[in-house]
Structure formats: C-alpha cells, structure tokens
Amino acid sequence: MNELVQRFLRYVSFNTQSNPSNLDCPSSEGQITFAQFLKQELEQLGLANAIYDRESLAA
C-alpha cells in the first residue's frame, strides 16, 4: 500500500464527529486528538513551526 493511502487510512481512523451540544471549536475530544496527531505528524515531516494551541482553535 502506498504512503498516501496509509496516511489517509490513519486520518479516517479518528472519530472527529462534532458534538452538537458543545458550542466550542473543536467540539469533541476526537477532534482535539486528531489536531494533536496532525501537529506531531507535521513535525515528523520536518515542519519546524507546527503549533497546537487549544486557545487559538477555539477562536
């Protein structure tokens, strides 16, 4: 399986469904977990200034 397909399958394994009773953004723990995962992945790919800031996500 090529790397792009593997990456896609990792991404879709996260439950990122929103929580309609939560007005915050991100609205679910799954969305937060996915954002943290993406930051880590971007750093592993060499992006030096990847930032996960819960406060800026809520803005």
C-alpha positions, -999 to +999 in steps of 0.1 A: +000+000+000+015+034-009+022+060+017-006+084+007-032+056+011-017+046+045-018+083+057-055+086+045-064+054+064-048+067+096-067+100+092-101+083+088-095+061+118-101+091+141-136+098+153-138+136+145-176+138+146-187+171+162-206+173+194-237+193+187-243+201+224-208+218+226-205+252+211-167+252+214-145+245+184-132+219+184-163+204+199-152+169+206-122+150+222-117+132+189-112+165+171-086+176+197-068+142+195-067+145+157-053+180+158-026+169+182-018+139+159-015+162+129+009+185+147+031+156+156+030+142+121+038+176+106+068+179+129+080+144+118+077+156+082+101+184+090+078+214+096+095+233+124+068+257+134+037+235+137+017+247+166-012+231+185-028+258+206-062+249+221-070+286+228-065+296+191-086+267+179-115+279+200-113+314+185 
